């Protein structure tokens, strides 16, 4: 499997959208890279019901999901390692950078920032 397309941005806690091409040639659209409390993670494609709630539309077992997360975060970091950290660091003026920097990044966002 490989990342077919990745759109990076800063939409609340959402950092990127990407599509995945399987070894069998299927393209699955709508994966997300999200900044959570413990760092970045991959959100599966989802659909919205009539009440406005989102539900995953693609499912994977733990091993495949872990492999996908490593692949996506590595791809995300290759192209945006410097640019993704610069805006966050500049918003935390006067704060130390170090082991606590990840916790400082996450305090910028509310639970309401998640778009799904």
Secondary structure, DSSP 8 states (H G I E B T S, - for coil): -EEEEEEEEEETTEEEEEEEE-TTS-EEEEEEEEEETTEEEEE--EEE-TTS-EEES----HHHHHHHHHHHHHHHHHHHHHHHHHHHHHHTTT---STTHHHHHHTT--GGG---
